[in-house]
Amino acid sequence: MQLAIEDSSLEQVVDLIMKKRGYVPENQIVGRTISIQEFAQKYAKPHGSAWVKRNILYPFKPDWCSNIHPGRGGKMTIFEYPAAIWMNEHRKEIDWDAK
């Protein structure tokens, strides 16, 4: 027995499964900015924003983070797509056990 499924229906099912598993399509993060808190939650869990600043942003000074020292009342901006790529490429250089 052979079952015919339309490509569009199959895409919808795959998208639903991917979303349930936490995968984000690349085109959804391109051009998107996130806060330091969201970055810590998504890319450095279980570490918080202070740990991210101390162990990733200040030592590496990545170009995907603008206004790295915003000062009082300022806001740091993280460009998610290049940050995700950078984190994947540099994950072994980060001391994940640092306090």
BALOBA-1460 file (C-alpha; in Angstrom, 3 decimals):
// residues 99
<rec num="1" residu="m" x="0.000" y="0.000" z="0.000"/>
<rec num="2" residu="q" x="1.286" y="3.425" z="-0.899"/>
<rec num="3" residu="l" x="0.042" y="6.664" z="0.605"/>
<rec num="4" residu="a" x="0.216" y="9.907" z="-1.330"/>
<rec num="5" residu="i" x="0.805" y="13.034" z="0.753"/>
<rec num="6" residu="e" x="0.975" y="16.526" z="-0.685"/>
<rec num="7" residu="d" x="4.250" y="18.354" z="-0.122"/>
<rec num="8" residu="s" x="2.498" y="21.263" z="1.591"/>
<rec num="9" residu="s" x="0.817" y="18.936" z="4.107"/>
<rec num="10" residu="l" x="4.088" y="17.191" z="4.823"/>
<rec num="11" residu="e" x="5.844" y="20.544" z="5.321"/>
<rec num="12" residu="q" x="3.199" y="21.604" z="7.830"/>
<rec num="13" residu="v" x="3.649" y="18.410" z="9.845"/>
<rec num="14" residu="v" x="7.456" y="18.682" z="9.804"/>
<rec num="15" residu="d" x="7.247" y="22.354" z="10.838"/>
<rec num="16" residu="l" x="4.966" y="21.429" z="13.735"/>
<rec num="17" residu="i" x="7.328" y="18.682" z="14.919"/>
<rec num="18" residu="m" x="10.345" y="20.965" z="14.611"/>
<rec num="19" residu="k" x="8.581" y="23.703" z="16.574"/>
<rec num="20" residu="k" x="7.620" y="21.247" z="19.336"/>
<rec num="21" residu="r" x="11.256" y="20.177" z="19.608"/>
<rec num="22" residu="g" x="12.441" y="23.779" z="19.882"/>
<rec num="23" residu="y" x="14.016" y="24.174" z="16.449"/>
<rec num="24" residu="v" x="13.770" y="27.644" z="14.962"/>
<rec num="25" residu="p" x="13.917" y="28.146" z="11.199"/>
<rec num="26" residu="e" x="16.981" y="30.162" z="10.229"/>
<rec num="27" residu="n" x="14.902" y="32.822" z="8.495"/>
<rec num="28" residu="q" x="13.078" y="33.537" z="11.764"/>
<rec num="29" residu="i" x="16.244" y="34.634" z="13.572"/>
<rec num="30" residu="v" x="17.947" y="36.510" z="10.724"/>
<rec num="31" residu="g" x="17.792" y="40.232" z="11.518"/>
<rec num="32" residu="r" x="16.237" y="39.593" z="14.938"/>
<rec num="33" residu="t" x="17.626" y="41.249" z="18.053"/>
<rec num="34" residu="i" x="17.324" y="39.827" z="21.551"/>
<rec num="35" residu="s" x="18.102" y="40.976" z="25.073"/>
<rec num="36" residu="i" x="20.999" y="39.719" z="27.164"/>
<rec num="37" residu="q" x="18.493" y="37.822" z="29.322"/>
<rec num="38" residu="e" x="16.986" y="36.016" z="26.316"/>
<rec num="39" residu="f" x="20.466" y="35.258" z="24.983"/>
<rec num="40" residu="a" x="21.502" y="33.728" z="28.323"/>
<rec num="41" residu="q" x="18.328" y="31.626" z="28.419"/>
<rec num="42" residu="k" x="18.653" y="30.328" z="24.849"/>
<rec num="43" residu="y" x="22.400" y="29.991" z="24.360"/>
<rec num="44" residu="a" x="24.058" y="29.796" z="27.795"/>
<rec num="45" residu="k" x="21.582" y="27.962" z="30.000"/>
<rec num="46" residu="p" x="21.772" y="27.517" z="33.020"/>
<rec num="47" residu="h" x="23.951" y="30.629" z="33.283"/>
<rec num="48" residu="g" x="22.478" y="34.092" z="33.691"/>
<rec num="49" residu="s" x="23.143" y="37.429" z="32.036"/>
<rec num="50" residu="a" x="25.917" y="38.424" z="34.495"/>
<rec num="51" residu="w" x="27.776" y="35.187" z="33.701"/>
<rec num="52" residu="v" x="27.351" y="35.793" z="29.953"/>
<rec num="53" residu="k" x="28.786" y="39.290" z="30.275"/>
<rec num="54" residu="r" x="31.719" y="38.132" z="32.413"/>
<rec num="55" residu="n" x="32.616" y="34.966" z="30.463"/>
<rec num="56" residu="i" x="31.531" y="35.603" z="26.879"/>
<rec num="57" residu="l" x="30.903" y="39.248" z="26.013"/>
<rec num="58" residu="y" x="33.710" y="41.052" z="27.862"/>
<rec num="59" residu="p" x="36.545" y="38.605" z="27.076"/>
<rec num="60" residu="f" x="35.602" y="37.871" z="23.437"/>
<rec num="61" residu="k" x="34.038" y="41.242" z="22.469"/>
<rec num="62" residu="p" x="31.946" y="39.685" z="19.674"/>
<rec num="63" residu="d" x="30.744" y="41.932" z="16.849"/>
<rec num="64" residu="w" x="27.171" y="40.630" z="17.146"/>
<rec num="65" residu="c" x="26.686" y="42.570" z="20.384"/>
<rec num="66" residu="s" x="26.275" y="46.323" z="20.146"/>
<rec num="67" residu="n" x="26.620" y="48.668" z="23.081"/>
<rec num="68" residu="i" x="28.525" y="46.065" z="25.113"/>
<rec num="69" residu="h" x="28.962" y="48.549" z="28.009"/>
<rec num="70" residu="p" x="25.616" y="50.373" z="27.965"/>
<rec num="71" residu="g" x="25.955" y="52.070" z="31.344"/>
<rec num="72" residu="r" x="23.101" y="52.892" z="33.658"/>
<rec num="73" residu="g" x="19.766" y="52.947" z="31.848"/>
<rec num="74" residu="g" x="21.289" y="51.848" z="28.530"/>
<rec num="75" residu="k" x="20.495" y="48.673" z="26.660"/>
<rec num="76" residu="m" x="22.731" y="46.041" z="25.132"/>
<rec num="77" residu="t" x="21.585" y="44.681" z="21.752"/>
<rec num="78" residu="i" x="22.388" y="41.184" z="20.547"/>
<rec num="79" residu="f" x="21.875" y="40.202" z="16.912"/>
<rec num="80" residu="e" x="20.593" y="36.652" z="17.266"/>
<rec num="81" residu="y" x="21.593" y="35.020" z="13.978"/>
<rec num="82" residu="p" x="25.306" y="35.891" z="14.056"/>
<rec num="83" residu="a" x="25.320" y="35.232" z="17.815"/>
<rec num="84" residu="a" x="23.928" y="31.727" z="17.280"/>
<rec num="85" residu="i" x="26.545" y="30.979" z="14.615"/>
<rec num="86" residu="w" x="29.345" y="32.404" z="16.779"/>
<rec num="87" residu="m" x="28.235" y="30.387" z="19.812"/>
<rec num="88" residu="n" x="28.265" y="27.208" z="17.757"/>
<rec num="89" residu="e" x="31.742" y="27.915" z="16.393"/>
<rec num="90" residu="h" x="33.289" y="29.052" z="19.715"/>
<rec num="91" residu="r" x="31.549" y="26.810" z="22.239"/>
<rec num="92" residu="k" x="34.790" y="24.965" z="23.043"/>
<rec num="93" residu="e" x="36.646" y="28.209" z="23.802"/>
<rec num="94" residu="i" x="34.162" y="29.202" z="26.519"/>
<rec num="95" residu="d" x="34.862" y="28.110" z="30.101"/>
<rec num="96" residu="w" x="31.418" y="26.751" z="30.916"/>
<rec num="97" residu="d" x="32.491" y="25.891" z="34.484"/>
<rec num="98" residu="a" x="33.561" y="29.449" z="35.325"/>
<rec num="99" residu="k" x="31.753" y="31.079" z="38.206"/>
